């Protein structure tokens, strides 16, 4: 986790994936699948493995981001 935060995304956080109940690290969020896949490829080259998770639709911006 610390390596991912230091090298790629300081606000990465551990999570439990809803689709398969496996532990994962959410590193980033994107507005398009294409950009997510490009970042997945970049992480794969630099970390060794990454995948794009399921889509989460946020209908309202969280107050912490306003």
mmCIF file as Biopython writes it, N, C-alpha, C and O atoms, coordinates in Angstrom:
data_model
#
loop_
_atom_site.group_PDB
_atom_site.id
_atom_site.type_symbol
_atom_site.label_atom_id
_atom_site.label_alt_id
_atom_site.label_comp_id
_atom_site.label_asym_id
_atom_site.label_entity_id
_atom_site.label_seq_id
_atom_site.pdbx_PDB_ins_code
_atom_site.Cartn_x
_atom_site.Cartn_y
_atom_site.Cartn_z
_atom_site.occupancy
_atom_site.B_iso_or_equiv
_atom_site.auth_seq_id
_atom_site.auth_asym_id
_atom_site.pdbx_PDB_model_num
ATOM 1   N N  . UNK A ? 1  ? 0.834   -1.186  0.000   1.0 0.0 1  A 1 
ATOM 2   C CA . UNK A ? 1  ? 0.000   0.000   0.000   1.0 0.0 1  A 1 
ATOM 3   C C  . UNK A ? 1  ? 0.877   1.247   0.000   1.0 0.0 1  A 1 
ATOM 4   O O  . UNK A ? 1  ? 0.636   2.177   -0.769  1.0 0.0 1  A 1 
ATOM 5   N N  . UNK A ? 2  ? 1.884   1.268   0.851   1.0 0.0 2  A 1 
ATOM 6   C CA . UNK A ? 2  ? 2.732   2.462   0.941   1.0 0.0 2  A 1 
ATOM 7   C C  . UNK A ? 2  ? 3.465   2.735   -0.366  1.0 0.0 2  A 1 
ATOM 8   O O  . UNK A ? 2  ? 3.631   3.891   -0.756  1.0 0.0 2  A 1 
ATOM 9   N N  . UNK A ? 3  ? 3.907   1.672   -1.050  1.0 0.0 3  A 1 
ATOM 10  C CA . UNK A ? 3  ? 4.583   1.847   -2.327  1.0 0.0 3  A 1 
ATOM 11  C C  . UNK A ? 3  ? 3.637   2.438   -3.365  1.0 0.0 3  A 1 
ATOM 12  O O  . UNK A ? 3  ? 4.019   3.327   -4.126  1.0 0.0 3  A 1 
ATOM 13  N N  . UNK A ? 4  ? 2.409   1.945   -3.395  1.0 0.0 4  A 1 
ATOM 14  C CA . UNK A ? 4  ? 1.420   2.463   -4.352  1.0 0.0 4  A 1 
ATOM 15  C C  . UNK A ? 4  ? 1.132   3.926   -4.059  1.0 0.0 4  A 1 
ATOM 16  O O  . UNK A ? 4  ? 1.087   4.740   -4.981  1.0 0.0 4  A 1 
ATOM 17  N N  . UNK A ? 5  ? 0.936   4.276   -2.792  1.0 0.0 5  A 1 
ATOM 18  C CA . UNK A ? 5  ? 0.672   5.674   -2.439  1.0 0.0 5  A 1 
ATOM 19  C C  . UNK A ? 5  ? 1.860   6.567   -2.768  1.0 0.0 5  A 1 
ATOM 20  O O  . UNK A ? 5  ? 1.678   7.671   -3.279  1.0 0.0 5  A 1 
ATOM 21  N N  . UNK A ? 6  ? 3.054   6.111   -2.486  1.0 0.0 6  A 1 
ATOM 22  C CA . UNK A ? 6  ? 4.246   6.925   -2.723  1.0 0.0 6  A 1 
ATOM 23  C C  . UNK A ? 6  ? 4.523   7.118   -4.217  1.0 0.0 6  A 1 
ATOM 24  O O  . UNK A ? 6  ? 4.953   8.193   -4.635  1.0 0.0 6  A 1 
ATOM 25  N N  . UNK A ? 7  ? 4.280   6.088   -5.012  1.0 0.0 7  A 1 
ATOM 26  C CA . UNK A ? 7  ? 4.656   6.150   -6.426  1.0 0.0 7  A 1 
ATOM 27  C C  . UNK A ? 7  ? 3.546   6.611   -7.364  1.0 0.0 7  A 1 
ATOM 28  O O  . UNK A ? 7  ? 3.830   7.171   -8.423  1.0 0.0 7  A 1 
ATOM 29  N N  . UNK A ? 8  ? 2.279   6.384   -6.991  1.0 0.0 8  A 1 
ATOM 30  C CA . UNK A ? 8  ? 1.218   6.609   -7.973  1.0 0.0 8  A 1 
ATOM 31  C C  . UNK A ? 8  ? 0.066   7.480   -7.503  1.0 0.0 8  A 1 
ATOM 32  O O  . UNK A ? 8  ? -0.379  8.353   -8.248  1.0 0.0 8  A 1 
ATOM 33  N N  . UNK A ? 9  ? -0.419  7.273   -6.316  1.0 0.0 9  A 1 
ATOM 34  C CA . UNK A ? 9  ? -1.640  7.968   -5.902  1.0 0.0 9  A 1 
ATOM 35  C C  . UNK A ? 9  ? -1.696  8.040   -4.383  1.0 0.0 9  A 1 
ATOM 36  O O  . UNK A ? 9  ? -1.893  7.024   -3.716  1.0 0.0 9  A 1 
ATOM 37  N N  . UNK A ? 10 ? -1.525  9.228   -3.841  1.0 0.0 10 A 1 
ATOM 38  C CA . UNK A ? 10 ? -1.476  9.380   -2.385  1.0 0.0 10 A 1 
ATOM 39  C C  . UNK A ? 10 ? -2.777  9.063   -1.686  1.0 0.0 10 A 1 
ATOM 40  O O  . UNK A ? 10 ? -2.777  8.744   -0.497  1.0 0.0 10 A 1 
ATOM 41  N N  . UNK A ? 11 ? -3.891  9.146   -2.402  1.0 0.0 11 A 1 
ATOM 42  C CA . UNK A ? 11 ? -5.168  8.848   -1.749  1.0 0.0 11 A 1 
ATOM 43  C C  . UNK A ? 11 ? -5.685  7.449   -2.100  1.0 0.0 11 A 1 
ATOM 44  O O  . UNK A ? 11 ? -6.878  7.182   -1.955  1.0 0.0 11 A 1 
ATOM 45  N N  . UNK A ? 12 ? -4.803  6.553   -2.559  1.0 0.0 12 A 1 
ATOM 46  C CA . UNK A ? 12 ? -5.181  5.154   -2.775  1.0 0.0 12 A 1 
ATOM 47  C C  . UNK A ? 12 ? -5.636  4.562   -1.446  1.0 0.0 12 A 1 
ATOM 48  O O  . UNK A ? 12 ? -5.140  4.940   -0.385  1.0 0.0 12 A 1 
ATOM 49  N N  . UNK A ? 13 ? -6.579  3.636   -1.513  1.0 0.0 13 A 1 
ATOM 50  C CA . UNK A ? 13 ? -7.058  3.047   -0.264  1.0 0.0 13 A 1 
ATOM 51  C C  . UNK A ? 13 ? -7.432  1.571   -0.459  1.0 0.0 13 A 1 
ATOM 52  O O  . UNK A ? 13 ? -7.818  1.159   -1.553  1.0 0.0 13 A 1 
ATOM 53  N N  . UNK A ? 14 ? -7.313  0.789   0.609   1.0 0.0 14 A 1 
ATOM 54  C CA . UNK A ? 14 ? -7.699  -0.616  0.515   1.0 0.0 14 A 1 
ATOM 55  C C  . UNK A ? 14 ? -9.221  -0.742  0.485   1.0 0.0 14 A 1 
ATOM 56  O O  . UNK A ? 14 ? -9.940  0.070   1.067   1.0 0.0 14 A 1 
ATOM 57  N N  . UNK A ? 15 ? -9.689  -1.769  -0.202  1.0 0.0 15 A 1 
ATOM 58  C CA . UNK A ? 15 ? -11.132 -1.975  -0.308  1.0 0.0 15 A 1 
ATOM 59  C C  . UNK A ? 15 ? -11.413 -3.456  -0.517  1.0 0.0 15 A 1 
ATOM 60  O O  . UNK A ? 15 ? -10.507 -4.231  -0.825  1.0 0.0 15 A 1 
ATOM 61  N N  . UNK A ? 16 ? -12.640 -3.834  -0.352  1.0 0.0 16 A 1 
ATOM 62  C CA . UNK A ? 16 ? -13.097 -5.183  -0.644  1.0 0.0 16 A 1 
ATOM 63  C C  . UNK A ? 16 ? -13.969 -5.098  -1.891  1.0 0.0 16 A 1 
ATOM 64  O O  . UNK A ? 16 ? -14.987 -4.405  -1.891  1.0 0.0 16 A 1 
ATOM 65  N N  . UNK A ? 17 ? -13.577 -5.799  -2.952  1.0 0.0 17 A 1 
ATOM 66  C CA . UNK A ? 17 ? -14.337 -5.725  -4.198  1.0 0.0 17 A 1 
ATOM 67  C C  . UNK A ? 17 ? -15.684 -6.401  -4.047  1.0 0.0 17 A 1 
ATOM 68  O O  . UNK A ? 17 ? -15.776 -7.518  -3.537  1.0 0.0 17 A 1 
ATOM 69  N N  . UNK A ? 18 ? -16.725 -5.723  -4.490  1.0 0.0 18 A 1 
ATOM 70  C CA . UNK A ? 18 ? -18.091 -6.236  -4.376  1.0 0.0 18 A 1 
ATOM 71  C C  . UNK A ? 18 ? -18.349 -7.410  -5.320  1.0 0.0 18 A 1 
ATOM 72  O O  . UNK A ? 18 ? -19.167 -8.280  -5.020  1.0 0.0 18 A 1 
ATOM 73  N N  . UNK A ? 19 ? -17.658 -7.436  -6.455  1.0 0.0 19 A 1 
ATOM 74  C CA . UNK A ? 19 ? -17.942 -8.474  -7.448  1.0 0.0 19 A 1 
ATOM 75  C C  . UNK A ? 19 ? -17.324 -9.833  -7.110  1.0 0.0 19 A 1 
ATOM 76  O O  . UNK A ? 19 ? -17.817 -10.862 -7.571  1.0 0.0 19 A 1 
ATOM 77  N N  . UNK A ? 20 ? -16.233 -9.851  -6.298  1.0 0.0 20 A 1 
ATOM 78  C CA . UNK A ? 20 ? -15.610 -11.137 -6.003  1.0 0.0 20 A 1 
ATOM 79  C C  . UNK A ? 20 ? -15.131 -11.275 -4.546  1.0 0.0 20 A 1 
ATOM 80  O O  . UNK A ? 20 ? -14.488 -12.266 -4.200  1.0 0.0 20 A 1 
ATOM 81  N N  . UNK A ? 21 ? -15.438 -10.301 -3.710  1.0 0.0 21 A 1 
ATOM 82  C CA . UNK A ? 21 ? -15.076 -10.310 -2.280  1.0 0.0 21 A 1 
ATOM 83  C C  . UNK A ? 21 ? -13.573 -10.418 -2.024  1.0 0.0 21 A 1 
ATOM 84  O O  . UNK A ? 21 ? -13.170 -10.895 -0.963  1.0 0.0 21 A 1 
ATOM 85  N N  . UNK A ? 22 ? -12.745 -9.991  -2.961  1.0 0.0 22 A 1 
ATOM 86  C CA . UNK A ? 22 ? -11.303 -10.028 -2.768  1.0 0.0 22 A 1 
ATOM 87  C C  . UNK A ? 22 ? -10.808 -8.654  -2.345  1.0 0.0 22 A 1 
ATOM 88  O O  . UNK A ? 22 ? -11.355 -7.623  -2.736  1.0 0.0 22 A 1 
ATOM 89  N N  . UNK A ? 23 ? -9.745  -8.672  -1.526  1.0 0.0 23 A 1 
ATOM 90  C CA . UNK A ? 23 ? -9.118  -7.419  -1.127  1.0 0.0 23 A 1 
ATOM 91  C C  . UNK A ? 23 ? -8.443  -6.796  -2.344  1.0 0.0 23 A 1 
ATOM 92  O O  . UNK A ? 23 ? -7.870  -7.497  -3.179  1.0 0.0 23 A 1 
ATOM 93  N N  . UNK A ? 24 ? -8.519  -5.487  -2.430  1.0 0.0 24 A 1 
ATOM 94  C CA . UNK A ? 24 ? -7.940  -4.761  -3.554  1.0 0.0 24 A 1 
ATOM 95  C C  . UNK A ? 24 ? -7.477  -3.395  -3.061  1.0 0.0 24 A 1 
ATOM 96  O O  . UNK A ? 24 ? -7.742  -3.009  -1.923  1.0 0.0 24 A 1 
ATOM 97  N N  . UNK A ? 25 ? -6.789  -2.679  -3.923  1.0 0.0 25 A 1 
ATOM 98  C CA . UNK A ? 25 ? -6.387  -1.304  -3.642  1.0 0.0 25 A 1 
ATOM 99  C C  . UNK A ? 25 ? -6.971  -0.440  -4.744  1.0 0.0 25 A 1 
ATOM 100 O O  . UNK A ? 25 ? -6.682  -0.656  -5.921  1.0 0.0 25 A 1 
ATOM 101 N N  . UNK A ? 26 ? -7.784  0.530   -4.379  1.0 0.0 26 A 1 
ATOM 102 C CA . UNK A ? 26 ? -8.274  1.481   -5.381  1.0 0.0 26 A 1 
ATOM 103 C C  . UNK A ? 26 ? -7.242  2.576   -5.500  1.0 0.0 26 A 1 
ATOM 104 O O  . UNK A ? 26 ? -6.946  3.286   -4.539  1.0 0.0 26 A 1 
ATOM 105 N N  . UNK A ? 27 ? -6.701  2.700   -6.694  1.0 0.0 27 A 1 
ATOM 106 C CA . UNK A ? 27 ? -5.617  3.653   -6.922  1.0 0.0 27 A 1 
ATOM 107 C C  . UNK A ? 27 ? -6.133  4.942   -7.544  1.0 0.0 27 A 1 
ATOM 108 O O  . UNK A ? 27 ? -5.641  6.023   -7.219  1.0 0.0 27 A 1 
ATOM 109 N N  . UNK A ? 28 ? -7.097  4.847   -8.416  1.0 0.0 28 A 1 
ATOM 110 C CA . UNK A ? 28 ? -7.542  6.041   -9.123  1.0 0.0 28 A 1 
ATOM 111 C C  . UNK A ? 28 ? -8.970  5.851   -9.618  1.0 0.0 28 A 1 
ATOM 112 O O  . UNK A ? 28 ? -9.488  4.735   -9.666  1.0 0.0 28 A 1 
ATOM 113 N N  . UNK A ? 29 ? -9.586  6.957   -9.980  1.0 0.0 29 A 1 
ATOM 114 C CA . UNK A ? 29 ? -10.910 6.954   -10.593 1.0 0.0 29 A 1 
ATOM 115 C C  . UNK A ? 29 ? -10.820 7.725   -11.903 1.0 0.0 29 A 1 
ATOM 116 O O  . UNK A ? 29 ? -10.058 8.684   -12.019 1.0 0.0 29 A 1 
ATOM 117 N N  . UNK A ? 30 ? -11.594 7.304   -12.873 1.0 0.0 30 A 1 
ATOM 118 C CA . UNK A ? 30 ? -11.537 7.912   -14.200 1.0 0.0 30 A 1 
ATOM 119 C C  . UNK A ? 30 ? -12.939 8.167   -14.722 1.0 0.0 30 A 1 
ATOM 120 O O  . UNK A ? 30 ? -13.907 7.558   -14.266 1.0 0.0 30 A 1 
ATOM 121 N N  . UNK A ? 31 ? -13.035 9.066   -15.672 1.0 0.0 31 A 1 
ATOM 122 C CA . UNK A ? 31 ? -14.327 9.374   -16.275 1.0 0.0 31 A 1 
ATOM 123 C C  . UNK A ? 31 ? -14.619 8.505   -17.485 1.0 0.0 31 A 1 
ATOM 124 O O  . UNK A ? 31 ? -15.748 8.489   -17.974 1.0 0.0 31 A 1 
ATOM 125 N N  . UNK A ? 32 ? -13.608 7.772   -17.982 1.0 0.0 32 A 1 
ATOM 126 C CA . UNK A ? 32 ? -13.847 6.871   -19.105 1.0 0.0 32 A 1 
ATOM 127 C C  . UNK A ? 32 ? -13.100 5.558   -18.883 1.0 0.0 32 A 1 
ATOM 128 O O  . UNK A ? 32 ? -12.056 5.523   -18.232 1.0 0.0 32 A 1 
ATOM 129 N N  . UNK A ? 33 ? -13.643 4.504   -19.427 1.0 0.0 33 A 1 
ATOM 130 C CA . UNK A ? 33 ? -13.000 3.190   -19.325 1.0 0.0 33 A 1 
ATOM 131 C C  . UNK A ? 33 ? -11.664 3.193   -20.069 1.0 0.0 33 A 1 
ATOM 132 O O  . UNK A ? 33 ? -10.704 2.556   -19.635 1.0 0.0 33 A 1 
ATOM 133 N N  . UNK A ? 34 ? -11.611 3.913   -21.190 1.0 0.0 34 A 1 
ATOM 134 C CA . UNK A ? 34 ? -10.374 3.980   -21.979 1.0 0.0 34 A 1 
ATOM 135 C C  . UNK A ? 34 ? -9.212  4.514   -21.134 1.0 0.0 34 A 1 
ATOM 136 O O  . UNK A ? 34 ? -8.119  3.948   -21.156 1.0 0.0 34 A 1 
ATOM 137 N N  . UNK A ? 35 ? -9.442  5.585   -20.399 1.0 0.0 35 A 1 
ATOM 138 C CA . UNK A ? 35 ? -8.383  6.146   -19.552 1.0 0.0 35 A 1 
ATOM 139 C C  . UNK A ? 35 ? -8.014  5.192   -18.418 1.0 0.0 35 A 1 
ATOM 140 O O  . UNK A ? 35 ? -6.845  5.073   -18.050 1.0 0.0 35 A 1 
ATOM 141 N N  . UNK A ? 36 ? -9.013  4.523   -17.874 1.0 0.0 36 A 1 
ATOM 142 C CA . UNK A ? 36 ? -8.753  3.547   -16.814 1.0 0.0 36 A 1 
ATOM 143 C C  . UNK A ? 36 ? -7.878  2.410   -17.348 1.0 0.0 36 A 1 
ATOM 144 O O  . UNK A ? 36 ? -6.963  1.955   -16.662 1.0 0.0 36 A 1 
ATOM 145 N N  . UNK A ? 37 ? -8.154  1.961   -18.553 1.0 0.0 37 A 1 
ATOM 146 C CA . UNK A ? 37 ? -7.371  0.881   -19.136 1.0 0.0 37 A 1 
ATOM 147 C C  . UNK A ? 37 ? -5.947  1.322   -19.460 1.0 0.0 37 A 1 
ATOM 148 O O  . UNK A ? 37 ? -5.013  0.533   -19.322 1.0 0.0 37 A 1 
ATOM 149 N N  . UNK A ? 38 ? -5.769  2.553   -19.883 1.0 0.0 38 A 1 
ATOM 150 C CA . UNK A ? 38 ? -4.416  3.071   -20.116 1.0 0.0 38 A 1 
ATOM 151 C C  . UNK A ? 38 ? -3.617  3.112   -18.812 1.0 0.0 38 A 1 
ATOM 152 O O  . UNK A ? 38 ? -2.440  2.754   -18.787 1.0 0.0 38 A 1 
ATOM 153 N N  . UNK A ? 39 ? -4.259  3.546   -17.744 1.0 0.0 39 A 1 
ATOM 154 C CA . UNK A ? 39 ? -3.581  3.583   -16.449 1.0 0.0 39 A 1 
ATOM 155 C C  . UNK A ? 39 ? -3.306  2.163   -15.962 1.0 0.0 39 A 1 
ATOM 156 O O  . UNK A ? 39 ? -2.250  1.907   -15.384 1.0 0.0 39 A 1 
ATOM 157 N N  . UNK A ? 40 ? -4.230  1.242   -16.185 1.0 0.0 40 A 1 
ATOM 158 C CA . UNK A ? 40 ? -4.007  -0.169  -15.839 1.0 0.0 40 A 1 
ATOM 159 C C  . UNK A ? 40 ? -2.757  -0.698  -16.540 1.0 0.0 40 A 1 
ATOM 160 O O  . UNK A ? 40 ? -1.944  -1.387  -15.924 1.0 0.0 40 A 1 
ATOM 161 N N  . UNK A ? 41 ? -2.602  -0.378  -17.822 1.0 0.0 41 A 1 
ATOM 162 C CA . UNK A ? 41 ? -1.425  -0.825  -18.570 1.0 0.0 41 A 1 
ATOM 163 C C  . UNK A ? 41 ? -0.153  -0.218  -17.991 1.0 0.0 41 A 1 
ATOM 164 O O  . UNK A ? 41 ? 0.861   -0.904  -17.860 1.0 0.0 41 A 1 
ATOM 165 N N  . UNK A ? 42 ? -0.204  1.054   -17.646 1.0 0.0 42 A 1 
ATOM 166 C CA . UNK A ? 42 ? 0.950   1.729   -17.031 1.0 0.0 42 A 1 
ATOM 167 C C  . UNK A ? 42 ? 1.330   1.062   -15.707 1.0 0.0 42 A 1 
ATOM 168 O O  . UNK A ? 42 ? 2.504   0.787   -15.461 1.0 0.0 42 A 1 
ATOM 169 N N  . UNK A ? 43 ? 0.333   0.803   -14.859 1.0 0.0 43 A 1 
ATOM 170 C CA . UNK A ? 43 ? 0.608   0.134   -13.585 1.0 0.0 43 A 1 
ATOM 171 C C  . UNK A ? 43 ? 1.141   -1.268  -13.809 1.0 0.0 43 A 1 
ATOM 172 O O  . UNK A ? 43 ? 2.048   -1.708  -13.102 1.0 0.0 43 A 1 
ATOM 173 N N  . UNK A ? 44 ? 0.591   -1.968  -14.780 1.0 0.0 44 A 1 
ATOM 174 C CA . UNK A ? 44 ? 1.061   -3.311  -15.083 1.0 0.0 44 A 1 
ATOM 175 C C  . UNK A ? 44 ? 2.535   -3.331  -15.427 1.0 0.0 44 A 1 
ATOM 176 O O  . UNK A ? 44 ? 3.257   -4.246  -15.031 1.0 0.0 44 A 1 
ATOM 177 N N  . UNK A ? 45 ? 2.991   -2.322  -16.167 1.0 0.0 45 A 1 
ATOM 178 C CA . UNK A ? 45 ? 4.402   -2.224  -16.537 1.0 0.0 45 A 1 
ATOM 179 C C  . UNK A ? 45 ? 5.270   -1.851  -15.340 1.0 0.0 45 A 1 
ATOM 180 O O  . UNK A ? 45 ? 6.428   -2.262  -15.273 1.0 0.0 45 A 1 
ATOM 181 N N  . UNK A ? 46 ? 4.733   -1.080  -14.393 1.0 0.0 46 A 1 
ATOM 182 C CA . UNK A ? 46 ? 5.533   -0.570  -13.282 1.0 0.0 46 A 1 
ATOM 183 C C  . UNK A ? 46 ? 5.398   -1.357  -11.989 1.0 0.0 46 A 1 
ATOM 184 O O  . UNK A ? 46 ? 6.311   -1.344  -11.163 1.0 0.0 46 A 1 
ATOM 185 N N  . UNK A ? 47 ? 4.290   -2.035  -11.800 1.0 0.0 47 A 1 
ATOM 186 C CA . UNK A ? 47 ? 4.054   -2.781  -10.565 1.0 0.0 47 A 1 
ATOM 187 C C  . UNK A ? 47 ? 4.030   -4.277  -10.850 1.0 0.0 47 A 1 
ATOM 188 O O  . UNK A ? 47 ? 4.400   -5.077  -9.991  1.0 0.0 47 A 1 
ATOM 189 N N  . UNK A ? 48 ? 3.607   -4.652  -12.022 1.0 0.0 48 A 1 
ATOM 190 C CA . UNK A ? 48 ? 3.546   -6.049  -12.386 1.0 0.0 48 A 1 
ATOM 191 C C  . UNK A ? 48 ? 2.145   -6.560  -12.635 1.0 0.0 48 A 1 
ATOM 192 O O  . UNK A ? 48 ? 1.967   -7.545  -13.351 1.0 0.0 48 A 1 
ATOM 193 N N  . UNK A ? 49 ? 1.141   -5.909  -12.056 1.0 0.0 49 A 1 
ATOM 194 C CA . UNK A ? 49 ? -0.221  -6.380  -12.259 1.0 0.0 49 A 1 
ATOM 195 C C  . UNK A ? 49 ? -1.203  -5.300  -11.845 1.0 0.0 49 A 1 
ATOM 196 O O  . UNK A ? 49 ? -0.986  -4.602  -10.855 1.0 0.0 49 A 1 
ATOM 197 N N  . UNK A ? 50 ? -2.280  -5.161  -12.601 1.0 0.0 50 A 1 
ATOM 198 C CA . UNK A ? 50 ? -3.365  -4.235  -12.270 1.0 0.0 50 A 1 
ATOM 199 C C  . UNK A ? 50 ? -4.575  -4.633  -13.097 1.0 0.0 50 A 1 
ATOM 200 O O  . UNK A ? 50 ? -4.441  -5.285  -14.132 1.0 0.0 50 A 1 
ATOM 201 N N  . UNK A ? 51 ? -5.751  -4.241  -12.639 1.0 0.0 51 A 1 
ATOM 202 C CA . UNK A ? 51 ? -6.956  -4.470  -13.419 1.0 0.0 51 A 1 
ATOM 203 C C  . UNK A ? 51 ? -7.945  -3.348  -13.176 1.0 0.0 51 A 1 
ATOM 204 O O  . UNK A ? 51 ? -7.884  -2.651  -12.163 1.0 0.0 51 A 1 
ATOM 205 N N  . UNK A ? 52 ? -8.857  -3.187  -14.120 1.0 0.0 52 A 1 
ATOM 206 C CA . UNK A ? 52 ? -9.913  -2.193  -14.012 1.0 0.0 52 A 1 
ATOM 207 C C  . UNK A ? 52 ? -11.085 -2.853  -13.305 1.0 0.0 52 A 1 
ATOM 208 O O  . UNK A ? 52 ? -11.542 -3.925  -13.702 1.0 0.0 52 A 1 
ATOM 209 N N  . UNK A ? 53 ? -11.562 -2.206  -12.261 1.0 0.0 53 A 1 
ATOM 210 C CA . UNK A ? 53 ? -12.692 -2.752  -11.508 1.0 0.0 53 A 1 
ATOM 211 C C  . UNK A ? 53 ? -14.014 -2.414  -12.155 1.0 0.0 53 A 1 
ATOM 212 O O  . UNK A ? 53 ? -14.063 -1.892  -13.268 1.0 0.0 53 A 1 
ATOM 213 N N  . UNK A ? 54 ? -15.078 -2.714  -11.450 1.0 0.0 54 A 1 
ATOM 214 C CA . UNK A ? 54 ? -16.414 -2.436  -11.959 1.0 0.0 54 A 1 
ATOM 215 C C  . UNK A ? 54 ? -16.718 -0.948  -11.881 1.0 0.0 54 A 1 
ATOM 216 O O  . UNK A ? 54 ? -16.113 -0.216  -11.098 1.0 0.0 54 A 1 
ATOM 217 N N  . UNK A ? 55 ? -17.634 -0.529  -12.678 1.0 0.0 55 A 1 
ATOM 218 C CA . UNK A ? 55 ? -18.022 0.879   -12.749 1.0 0.0 55 A 1 
ATOM 219 C C  . UNK A ? 55 ? -18.822 1.262   -11.505 1.0 0.0 55 A 1 
ATOM 220 O O  . UNK A ? 55 ? -19.703 0.525   -11.064 1.0 0.0 55 A 1 
ATOM 221 N N  . UNK A ? 56 ? -18.498 2.422   -10.951 1.0 0.0 56 A 1 
ATOM 222 C CA . UNK A ? 56 ? -19.280 3.012   -9.874  1.0 0.0 56 A 1 
ATOM 223 C C  . UNK A ? 56 ? -19.778 4.359   -10.374 1.0 0.0 56 A 1 
ATOM 224 O O  . UNK A ? 56 ? -18.978 5.206   -10.770 1.0 0.0 56 A 1 
ATOM 225 N N  . UNK A ? 57 ? -21.057 4.560   -10.359 1.0 0.0 57 A 1 
ATOM 226 C CA . UNK A ? 57 ? -21.632 5.826   -10.816 1.0 0.0 57 A 1 
ATOM 227 C C  . UNK A ? 57 ? -21.952 6.678   -9.599  1.0 0.0 57 A 1 
ATOM 228 O O  . UNK A ? 57 ? -22.696 6.266   -8.709  1.0 0.0 57 A 1 
ATOM 229 N N  . UNK A ? 58 ? -21.375 7.872   -9.576  1.0 0.0 58 A 1 
ATOM 230 C CA . UNK A ? 58 ? -21.624 8.819   -8.491  1.0 0.0 58 A 1 
ATOM 231 C C  . UNK A ? 58 ? -22.519 9.914   -9.053  1.0 0.0 58 A 1 
ATOM 232 O O  . UNK A ? 58 ? -22.121 10.648  -9.958  1.0 0.0 58 A 1 
ATOM 233 N N  . UNK A ? 59 ? -23.719 10.020  -8.519  1.0 0.0 59 A 1 
ATOM 234 C CA . UNK A ? 59 ? -24.681 10.980  -9.046  1.0 0.0 59 A 1 
ATOM 235 C C  . UNK A ? 59 ? -24.492 12.382  -8.496  1.0 0.0 59 A 1 
ATOM 236 O O  . UNK A ? 59 ? -24.951 13.353  -9.097  1.0 0.0 59 A 1 
ATOM 237 N N  . UNK A ? 60 ? -23.830 12.492  -7.375  1.0 0.0 60 A 1 
ATOM 238 C CA . UNK A ? 60 ? -23.619 13.802  -6.747  1.0 0.0 60 A 1 
ATOM 239 C C  . UNK A ? 60 ? -22.200 13.875  -6.228  1.0 0.0 60 A 1 
ATOM 240 O O  . UNK A ? 60 ? -21.709 12.919  -5.627  1.0 0.0 60 A 1 
ATOM 241 N N  . UNK A ? 61 ? -21.533 14.994  -6.452  1.0 0.0 61 A 1 
ATOM 242 C CA . UNK A ? 61 ? -20.169 15.145  -5.976  1.0 0.0 61 A 1 
ATOM 243 C C  . UNK A ? 61 ? -20.140 15.149  -4.436  1.0 0.0 61 A 1 
ATOM 244 O O  . UNK A ? 61 ? -20.896 15.882  -3.797  1.0 0.0 61 A 1 
ATOM 245 N N  . UNK A ? 62 ? -19.266 14.328  -3.854  1.0 0.0 62 A 1 
ATOM 246 C CA . UNK A ? 62 ? -19.165 14.312  -2.386  1.0 0.0 62 A 1 
ATOM 247 C C  . UNK A ? 62 ? -18.774 15.687  -1.841  1.0 0.0 62 A 1 
ATOM 248 O O  . UNK A ? 62 ? -18.007 16.413  -2.473  1.0 0.0 62 A 1 
ATOM 249 N N  . UNK A ? 63 ? -19.297 16.037  -0.678  1.0 0.0 63 A 1 
ATOM 250 C CA . UNK A ? 63 ? -19.014 17.340  -0.079  1.0 0.0 63 A 1 
ATOM 251 C C  . UNK A ? 63 ? -17.518 17.563  0.105   1.0 0.0 63 A 1 
ATOM 252 O O  . UNK A ? 63 ? -17.049 18.699  0.036   1.0 0.0 63 A 1 
ATOM 253 N N  . UNK A ? 64 ? -16.767 16.490  0.340   1.0 0.0 64 A 1 
ATOM 254 C CA . UNK A ? 64 ? -15.334 16.626  0.558   1.0 0.0 64 A 1 
ATOM 255 C C  . UNK A ? 64 ? -14.586 17.078  -0.698  1.0 0.0 64 A 1 
ATOM 256 O O  . UNK A ? 64 ? -13.441 17.521  -0.604  1.0 0.0 64 A 1 
ATOM 257 N N  . UNK A ? 65 ? -15.215 16.973  -1.868  1.0 0.0 65 A 1 
ATOM 258 C CA . UNK A ? 65 ? -14.572 17.364  -3.130  1.0 0.0 65 A 1 
ATOM 259 C C  . UNK A ? 65 ? -15.060 18.710  -3.648  1.0 0.0 65 A 1 
ATOM 260 O O  . UNK A ? 65 ? -14.555 19.201  -4.657  1.0 0.0 65 A 1 
ATOM 261 N N  . UNK A ? 66 ? -16.016 19.302  -2.986  1.0 0.0 66 A 1 
ATOM 262 C CA . UNK A ? 66 ? -16.564 20.583  -3.463  1.0 0.0 66 A 1 
ATOM 263 C C  . UNK A ? 66 ? -15.662 21.726  -3.112  1.0 0.0 66 A 1 
ATOM 264 O O  . UNK A ? 66 ? -15.967 22.874  -3.435  1.0 0.0 66 A 1 
#
